[in-house]
Amino acid sequence: MRVYLEALENAANVSENTELDFVRLDATGKDEDEVLNDLKSMLDPDKSYIIRKHYCKHEERQPCEVEILETQMIILFKLLISEECRQIQL
């Protein structure tokens, strides 16, 4: 089994015709905290991502499993703050 750490841009924050960012790093036999830090360093700080651990079982002829590690809601947070400020001004 291979293990990957992945970042998938949150689809809620992009327009319909936009391609989502996707980054996958091989974490098989490696320090996962170090791989996770490497992955996060590659991400656009102005976008939000779903960070997940992908257990790839293709070599074993079994289905893969995916575990959500965290969701970064940077853009959504910015939008909520902007909406609160707009409401205060009304």
N, C-alpha and C positions, 0 to 999 in steps of 0.2 A: 504494500500500500504506500502511495505517495501522499504527502501532506503539503498543501499550499495555503498561504495566507493571501487573501484577495481583498481588493477594494473596488467596489462598484459604486459609481456616482448615483446618488439618490434621484430616481426618475421623477419625483414630484417637483423637482426644481428646474426642469429643462423644458424647452418647447418641443412640440411634437416631432419635428424633423431633425432634431439634434442627436448626434451620436453620443452615447454615454461614455465617460471615462471608465476604463477598467485596467487594473494593474494586478498581476499575479506573480508572487515570488515563491519559489520552491523552499519549503521549510523542512523537508525530509531529513532527519538526522541532524538538524541544526538547532541552535538556541532560538526558540520561538520569540522570546522578547526582543532579541537582536534583529530578527527578521521583521518583526512588527514595527520596530523603530525605523528600519530601512524603508519599509513600505510607506509609513506615514510621512517620511521625509520626501517622498516622491509625489505626494498629493498636492493639488491646488488648494491653498488655504481659504480661498473664497468660494469653495464648493463643499457640499456635504456628501458624505460617503457612508456606505454600509461596509463594515469591515467583517470579513468572515473567514472561517477556517474550513477548507475543502479537503475532505478525506476522499482521495481518488482511489477507487477500487477496481478500475478497468482491468488491470493486470490479473486480478483475481476473478474476473468475469462476474462482478457484483456491482450493484448500483452505488454511485457516489453518495456521500452524506455531506451536508453543509451545516455548520454551526455558526450562528451570528455571534460575533464577539462584541461589537459595539456599533452604534449608529451615531455618526457625527452630524448634528443638525445645525451647522453654522449658518447657512443661508436662511433656513426657516426661522431661527432665532432673530436674525437681522430684520426679517420681514415682520415678525411679531412686534419688535421694538418700534419699527417705523409706523406700524398701524396704531400702536398705543400713543405715540407722539401725535399722530394725525388726529386721533379722537380727542386728545387733550386740547388741541388747538381749536376744535369745533365748538 
